[in-house]
Structures are given as C-alpha cells and as structure tokens.
Amino acid sequence: MSDEELMRAALAVAQKALASGDVPVGAVIVDKEGEIIAIGHNERELRNDPTAHAEIVAIRRACEKIGKWRLEEYKLVVTLEPCAMCAGAIAQARISTLVFGAWDEKAGAVGSVWDLLRDRRSLYKVEVRSEVLAKECAAMLKDFIQGVRKRG
C-alpha cells in the first residue's frame, strides 16, 4: 500500500475518536509487507488517560500482537505530527519509518517545534515522511476544533 492509501486508512481510524469526544487523530502500523497489524485513535477522553494518544494506542496494540516491543521493521502512519511523548515512544519502539499528515505547530516534535527523531544526538534514527494528505488531515482537525468552539 502507498503512503497515501495508508493515510486514508489512518483518517478512517481517526473518525472513531469522535464518538468519545476525542481529538480525531488516527494511526496505523504496517509490517514490511504493507499489512496493517494495529490501529489506534486518540482515547484520552474515553479512558481518562493523558497517554492514550493514537500513536501510543497503536504501538501498544502492535507490540501485543507480535509479542515483542521492538518494531524495527514496521511503519507508523499517523494523521498529525507526533508530540514529544509520542516521538519518544516511536524511538523507543524502534519503529523504522514514520509517515504523518498535518503539522502540529503548537506541540509537534518531528520538525515543527522540535525534531526529536532526526536530532543528531538521538540514539535511534527514524525515517520521516511528512505532509502526506496534509490538507485532508488538517481539515479533519480544523472541523473538530470549530465544532468544539461552537458548542463551548
């Protein structure tokens, strides 16, 4: 599957977050054959867990499925640039490739505010591809934020 096809899958997963009032961010993890092995969406509101970001949820599920914590030959595709916590988890899980859609100009840690994954001092390097279906990913987030403002 192409990065665009995988991002469309991540966008579909992100929609599931809306049911619990969570910010619609979705993530998929794929193996080297391109098969989706785990998905995750934001579940902070659903679980009352500040660590339940889409990336963390997907990483936990992938590790449970394959029975190990090293995801060295796996790709993570997520609709929003990871924050510092998620970038750290991506590095700790040894994910080889990160693909993301929209930039997070306030809390992004893969190029906008910080660049934890490509910093020369980082112990583990991750291949990063950004702005895949960025307009679609950003539009979903913008629609959610505008809806919250109308209700609030």
C-alpha atoms as a printed R data frame, in Angstrom:
    type eleno elety resid chain resno       x       y      z
1   ATOM     1    CA   MET     A     1   0.000   0.000  0.000
2   ATOM     2    CA   SER     A     2   1.187   3.522 -0.743
3   ATOM     3    CA   ASP     A     3   1.649   6.171  1.930
4   ATOM     4    CA   GLU     A     4  -1.494   7.880  0.646
5   ATOM     5    CA   GLU     A     5  -3.566   4.691  0.923
6   ATOM     6    CA   LEU     A     6  -2.268   4.098  4.425
7   ATOM     7    CA   MET     A     7  -3.037   7.697  5.392
8   ATOM     8    CA   ARG     A     8  -6.606   7.240  4.152
9   ATOM     9    CA   ALA     A     9  -6.831   4.242  6.488
10  ATOM    10    CA   ALA     A    10  -5.485   6.387  9.342
11  ATOM    11    CA   LEU     A    11  -8.064   9.086  8.548
12  ATOM    12    CA   ALA     A    12 -10.824   6.461  8.767
13  ATOM    13    CA   VAL     A    13  -9.484   5.338 12.145
14  ATOM    14    CA   ALA     A    14  -9.372   8.974 13.321
15  ATOM    15    CA   GLN     A    15 -13.135   9.257 12.768
16  ATOM    16    CA   LYS     A    16 -13.657   6.699 15.552
17  ATOM    17    CA   ALA     A    17 -12.265   9.154 18.112
18  ATOM    18    CA   LEU     A    18 -15.212  11.475 17.579
19  ATOM    19    CA   ALA     A    19 -17.640   9.119 19.332
20  ATOM    20    CA   SER     A    20 -15.909   9.757 22.673
21  ATOM    21    CA   GLY     A    21 -15.240  13.444 22.054
22  ATOM    22    CA   ASP     A    22 -11.547  12.831 21.493
23  ATOM    23    CA   VAL     A    23  -9.491  14.842 19.023
24  ATOM    24    CA   PRO     A    24  -9.697  12.914 15.727
25  ATOM    25    CA   VAL     A    25  -6.169  11.594 15.278
26  ATOM    26    CA   GLY     A    26  -5.684   8.141 13.804
27  ATOM    27    CA   ALA     A    27  -2.702   5.846 13.438
28  ATOM    28    CA   VAL     A    28  -1.960   2.590 11.664
29  ATOM    29    CA   ILE     A    29   1.092   0.360 11.950
30  ATOM    30    CA   VAL     A    30   2.086  -1.774  8.998
31  ATOM    31    CA   ASP     A    31   4.595  -4.577  8.569
32  ATOM    32    CA   LYS     A    32   7.204  -4.790  5.825
33  ATOM    33    CA   GLU     A    33   4.674  -6.464  3.504
34  ATOM    34    CA   GLY     A    34   2.353  -3.467  3.915
35  ATOM    35    CA   GLU     A    35  -0.254  -5.277  6.006
36  ATOM    36    CA   ILE     A    36  -1.922  -3.239  8.752
37  ATOM    37    CA   ILE     A    37  -1.205  -5.017 12.037
38  ATOM    38    CA   ALA     A    38  -2.522  -2.434 14.514
39  ATOM    39    CA   ILE     A    39  -4.626   0.718 14.628
40  ATOM    40    CA   GLY     A    40  -5.190   3.386 17.217
41  ATOM    41    CA   HIS     A    41  -7.045   6.636 17.667
42  ATOM    42    CA   ASN     A    42  -6.985   9.178 20.456
43  ATOM    43    CA   GLU     A    43  -8.633   7.753 23.569
44  ATOM    44    CA   ARG     A    44  -7.699  10.331 26.205
45  ATOM    45    CA   GLU     A    45 -11.299  11.316 26.933
46  ATOM    46    CA   LEU     A    46 -12.576   7.760 26.555
47  ATOM    47    CA   ARG     A    47 -10.052   6.295 29.020
48  ATOM    48    CA   ASN     A    48  -9.238   9.375 31.130
49  ATOM    49    CA   ASP     A    49  -5.629   8.676 30.220
50  ATOM    50    CA   PRO     A    50  -3.324  11.506 29.131
51  ATOM    51    CA   THR     A    51  -1.022   8.987 27.413
52  ATOM    52    CA   ALA     A    52  -3.747   7.490 25.210
53  ATOM    53    CA   HIS     A    53  -2.664   9.256 22.029
54  ATOM    54    CA   ALA     A    54  -3.321   7.464 18.740
55  ATOM    55    CA   GLU     A    55   0.351   6.558 18.294
56  ATOM    56    CA   ILE     A    56   0.705   5.106 21.797
57  ATOM    57    CA   VAL     A    57  -2.505   3.095 21.445
58  ATOM    58    CA   ALA     A    58  -1.357   1.690 18.091
59  ATOM    59    CA   ILE     A    59   2.152   0.899 19.385
60  ATOM    60    CA   ARG     A    60   0.744  -0.961 22.397
61  ATOM    61    CA   ARG     A    61  -1.569  -2.996 20.182
62  ATOM    62    CA   ALA     A    62   1.192  -3.821 17.695
63  ATOM    63    CA   CYS     A    63   3.518  -4.985 20.477
64  ATOM    64    CA   GLU     A    64   0.780  -7.152 21.970
65  ATOM    65    CA   LYS     A    65   0.018  -8.658 18.574
66  ATOM    66    CA   ILE     A    66   3.585  -9.558 17.626
67  ATOM    67    CA   GLY     A    67   4.730 -10.382 21.157
68  ATOM    68    CA   LYS     A    68   7.719  -8.075 21.311
69  ATOM    69    CA   TRP     A    69   8.421  -4.415 21.920
70  ATOM    70    CA   ARG     A    70  10.861  -3.831 19.065
71  ATOM    71    CA   LEU     A    71   9.055  -2.675 15.932
72  ATOM    72    CA   GLU     A    72  12.208  -2.332 13.834
73  ATOM    73    CA   GLU     A    73  10.675  -3.332 10.504
74  ATOM    74    CA   TYR     A    74   7.380  -1.509 10.941
75  ATOM    75    CA   LYS     A    75   5.952   1.753  9.666
76  ATOM    76    CA   LEU     A    76   3.695   4.073 11.658
77  ATOM    77    CA   VAL     A    77   1.291   6.285  9.714
78  ATOM    78    CA   VAL     A    78  -0.486   8.993 11.723
79  ATOM    79    CA   THR     A    79  -2.698  11.911 10.728
80  ATOM    80    CA   LEU     A    80  -0.951  14.505 12.942
81  ATOM    81    CA   GLU     A    81   2.716  15.201 13.642
82  ATOM    82    CA   PRO     A    82   3.609  13.363 16.867
83  ATOM    83    CA   CYS     A    83   4.150  15.242 20.120
84  ATOM    84    CA   ALA     A    84   7.278  14.785 22.262
85  ATOM    85    CA   MET     A    85   5.760  11.871 24.203
86  ATOM    86    CA   CYS     A    86   4.783  10.033 21.028
87  ATOM    87    CA   ALA     A    87   8.062  10.801 19.259
88  ATOM    88    CA   GLY     A    88   9.861   9.321 22.251
89  ATOM    89    CA   ALA     A    89   7.681   6.212 22.133
90  ATOM    90    CA   ILE     A    90   8.313   5.851 18.400
91  ATOM    91    CA   ALA     A    91  12.056   5.937 19.006
92  ATOM    92    CA   GLN     A    92  11.853   3.594 21.995
93  ATOM    93    CA   ALA     A    93   9.821   1.098 19.957
94  ATOM    94    CA   ARG     A    94  12.487   1.284 17.229
95  ATOM    95    CA   ILE     A    95   9.902   1.985 14.528
96  ATOM    96    CA   SER     A    96  11.806   2.317 11.263
97  ATOM    97    CA   THR     A    97   9.536   4.728  9.375
98  ATOM    98    CA   LEU     A    98   7.112   7.447 10.400
99  ATOM    99    CA   VAL     A    99   4.658   8.975  7.949
100 ATOM   100    CA   PHE     A   100   2.438  11.822  9.115
101 ATOM   101    CA   GLY     A   101  -0.109  14.183  7.623
102 ATOM   102    CA   ALA     A   102  -0.700  17.555  9.256
103 ATOM   103    CA   TRP     A   103   1.880  19.587 11.128
104 ATOM   104    CA   ASP     A   104   1.258  20.419 14.794
105 ATOM   105    CA   GLU     A   105   2.633  23.939 15.107
106 ATOM   106    CA   LYS     A   106   1.983  24.034 18.868
107 ATOM   107    CA   ALA     A   107   3.260  20.680 20.118
108 ATOM   108    CA   GLY     A   108   4.836  18.849 17.190
109 ATOM   109    CA   ALA     A   109   8.114  17.096 17.910
110 ATOM   110    CA   VAL     A   110   9.084  15.862 14.444
111 ATOM   111    CA   GLY     A   111  10.021  19.115 12.759
112 ATOM   112    CA   SER     A   112   7.707  21.960 13.721
113 ATOM   113    CA   VAL     A   113   8.522  22.797 17.361
114 ATOM   114    CA   TRP     A   114  11.215  20.165 17.957
115 ATOM   115    CA   ASP     A   115  12.675  17.364 15.868
116 ATOM   116    CA   LEU     A   116  13.361  14.578 18.317
117 ATOM   117    CA   LEU     A   117  13.507  11.779 15.768
118 ATOM   118    CA   ARG     A   118  16.056  13.356 13.447
119 ATOM   119    CA   ASP     A   119  18.184  15.169 16.017
120 ATOM   120    CA   ARG     A   120  21.843  14.235 15.536
121 ATOM   121    CA   ARG     A   121  22.025  13.342 19.234
122 ATOM   122    CA   SER     A   122  19.163  10.835 19.032
123 ATOM   123    CA   LEU     A   123  20.163   7.272 19.745
124 ATOM   124    CA   TYR     A   124  17.791   5.798 17.195
125 ATOM   125    CA   LYS     A   125  17.103   7.336 13.798
126 ATOM   126    CA   VAL     A   126  13.703   7.094 12.168
127 ATOM   127    CA   GLU     A   127  12.954   7.754  8.513
128 ATOM   128    CA   VAL     A   128  10.319  10.503  8.406
129 ATOM   129    CA   ARG     A   129   7.945  11.443  5.604
130 ATOM   130    CA   SER     A   130   5.642  14.386  6.278
131 ATOM   131    CA   GLU     A   131   2.660  16.149  4.733
132 ATOM   132    CA   VAL     A   132   1.032  13.039  3.276
133 ATOM   133    CA   LEU     A   133  -2.579  14.093  2.608
134 ATOM   134    CA   ALA     A   134  -1.821  17.067  4.862
135 ATOM   135    CA   LYS     A   135  -4.831  19.103  3.708
136 ATOM   136    CA   GLU     A   136  -7.278  16.297  4.474
137 ATOM   137    CA   CYS     A   137  -5.698  15.614  7.859
138 ATOM   138    CA   ALA     A   138  -5.660  19.296  8.824
139 ATOM   139    CA   ALA     A   139  -9.261  19.768  7.655
140 ATOM   140    CA   MET     A   140 -10.493  16.978  9.929
141 ATOM   141    CA   LEU     A   141  -8.795  18.593 12.926
142 ATOM   142    CA   LYS     A   142  -9.990  22.078 11.998
143 ATOM   143    CA   ASP     A   143 -13.595  20.871 11.664
144 ATOM   144    CA   PHE     A   144 -13.383  19.236 15.093
145 ATOM   145    CA   ILE     A   145 -11.931  22.359 16.755
146 ATOM   146    CA   GLN     A   146 -14.536  24.608 15.154
147 ATOM   147    CA   GLY     A   147 -17.274  22.258 16.372
148 ATOM   148    CA   VAL     A   148 -15.932  22.360 19.920
149 ATOM   149    CA   ARG     A   149 -15.832  26.167 19.850
150 ATOM   150    CA   LYS     A   150 -19.461  26.321 18.655
151 ATOM   151    CA   ARG     A   151 -20.586  24.014 21.479
152 ATOM   152    CA   GLY     A   152 -18.408  25.629 24.151
